Amino acid sequence: MPETFISYARVSTQAQGRSGLGLEAQRETIARFVEQAGGILLEEFVEVETGKISD
């Protein structure tokens, strides 16, 4: 039975999230890792979050 994976990708600015560049690079890296491991990606979690605290 192949190994299963759950991925988590995060960008820290709204601009990175909108552009897709940061997320797309992470997704490609994750996909290559899972493929090389002969595994299956079960679920993907994506977060676009700034480090700023806003009240």
PyMOL commands that set and color helices and strands:
alter all, ss='L'
color gray80, all
select helices_A, chain A and resi 14-19+21-36
alter helices_A, ss='H'
color red, helices_A
select strands_A, chain A and resi 4-11+40-48
alter strands_A, ss='S'
color yellow, strands_A
deselect
rebuild
show_as cartoon
